[in-house]
Amino acid sequence: MASQIKVPPIKRWQTWYTVIAFFYMYLPIAVLTIFSFNKSPSPSQWTGFTWEWYSKFLQNPILRASLQNSLSVSLVAVSVSAVLGTLTAVGLARYYFPGKSLYRGATYLPLIVPDIAIAVATLVFFVAIKLPLSLGTIMIAHIVFCLAYVTVVVSSRLASIDPKLEEAALDLGATPLQAFLRVLLPQLLPGIVSGCLLAFILSMDDFVIAYFTAGVGSTTLPIAIFSSLRNGGVTPELNALSVLLIIASASIAAIAEIVRSWGHHQ
Amino acid sequence: MTVNITPDPNKQSARQIKWLEPFALLFPTGFWLISFLLIPTIFIFIQSLVPSGKTEFSLENYFKVIDYVGGNFIYLIVVWRSVLYALITTGFCLLFGFPVAYWLAVIIPKQWRNILLLLFVLPLWTSSLLRSYAWITILRPTGVLNSFLNLIGLSGINVLNKAEGVIIGMVYTYLPYMVLVLYTSLERLDLRLLEAAADLGANSRQTFWQITVPQVSSGIIAGTALVSISSFSDYINPQLLGGPGSRTIASIIELQFLGAGNNRGFGSAISMVLILAVTVVIALLVKYGDRRVVSDG
């Protein structure tokens, strides 16, 4: 009796099912891309190819200012998280102390607790301690989840590293700092880089938390997109911007994944 | 009895900073999480106990959830709707996601697995706001879907600003999560057992239900938990693809803080209910499911 495993992939219904699933995943992105090049501002008919909408949103001062805000929030949040997250991952791998599993659990919390709950809690806290809402408050809130992300990715990288190399460096006379900087850190680098890239995308794309913790004049790009969606609905300019952002996020995520798997195969 | 070993200078210094090093490594993150995650959560808990316009503690805000106004449980109906959307979304994600994950993890040649999995979950990393937005261009009355339906001679349908629209958006948003989690589980499937079952005369349906599903049950539980939590608390899809009749729990919370509701005590109370619901699901997951999935993010 022939085993069902040996049926060639092309003859299996799952193959065709997956093709449809891929179609479903990429359909909205494809539609958005096509209509971002449409001459007519109406999305129901195709009237010819144009780059107009791409240059138009680049001239939009509100969108440009909010892009700048988003970039500064993400860069600060990711830089701080890169340092703190790496230290935490190393500390968790190296030491045993009472309450360690509680600590580890707390670092995962921001990944599990819904955005909206984190957003509300952070807002209530900032209002209670009378900290005025600004770009700074968004950064503080973003560090919480970026930190968690970097810690998780670096921890999984650490688990695949041979601790004997660092011990050997110490035995050969390296100071703990030298051993950390010159032996452990280079090995951790793929994990740190991919964790940071992913945290950067999450921070750039975050709408809910930024929406609650942003002050006047600290509009980030997702907030600007959301409010223009509420006011004007679908516009070809917004299509063009979305296409660029989706391509940017997807490329960064793909690079992060390649860096990570390259690190694992080394 | 004395043991006299000349101490290694490195070891000596390592001992001196014995407590300093773990402290330096772990304190900054601990400080950050306590200050900006745990203490804020305690703050909303306290705020949830103070009814608006009063100063003494009571559970009034929690009882407001079962308010009965004009013949309707106005808030309870929203909570119920959120549960319903989450269940439907999870069901569809499981139904659509399982064959895809199976195909990626078991059927295709090994060298293609990582790249195709990456391609499938790539949209996950793009802004969920923009993905919902993309669905508006498809689903709206003059959108791509209706143009296509008209082209092939069918009358247009309207699912935008309705429950159907929200569900389509949510399934789209959370399907990659489900596939990712199921893939991790299916990757470890012992194929020899499937062959053995087939050799012993089991048909493919029996093999599936009695061999495959029990082996990946922890992945199914983890995926279900992940998708149901995320869709239950989703803000963007109901807001963009739904109408006034398809608002969910996250919209009610937003309304209390930034919108017309303006009742922070009540908003805090619903947030606490949300956090509690998530905690229960996570506790069940840790007890019955696959812990690795949680730690893999």
Interface residues (C-beta under 8 A of the other chain):
Chain A: M1 S3 Q4 I5 P9 R12 W13 Q14 T15 Y17 T18 A21 F22 Y24 M25 Y26 L27 P28 I29 V31 L32 F35 S42 P43 S44 Q45 V83 L84 G85 L87 T88 V90 G91 L92 R94 Y95 F97 Y103 A106 T107 Y108 L109 P110 L111 I112 V113 P114 D115 I116 A117 I118 V120 A121 T122 L123 V124 F125 A128 I140 A141 I143 V144 L147 Y149 T151 V152 V153 S156 L170 G173 T175 P176 L198 I201 M204 D205 F207 V208 Y211 F212 P222 I225 F226 L229 G233 V234 L238 N239 S242 L245 I246 S249 A250 I252 A253 A254 E257 S261
Chain B: N10 S13 A14 I17 E21 P22 A24 L25 L26 P28 T29 G30 W32 L33 I34 F36 L37 L38 I39 P40 T41 F43 I44 Q47 F96 P99 V100 Y102 W103 L104 V106 I107 I108 P109 N114 L118 L119 F120 L122 P123 W125 T126 S127 S128 L129 L130 R131 Y133 A134 W135 I136 T137 I138 R140 T142 G143 V144 S147 Y172 L175 P176 L191 L194 E195 A198 D199 G201 S204 T207 I229 S230 F232 S233 Y235 I236 L240 A250 I253 E254 F257 L258 R264 G267 S268 S271 L274 I275 V278 I282 V294 S295 D296 G297
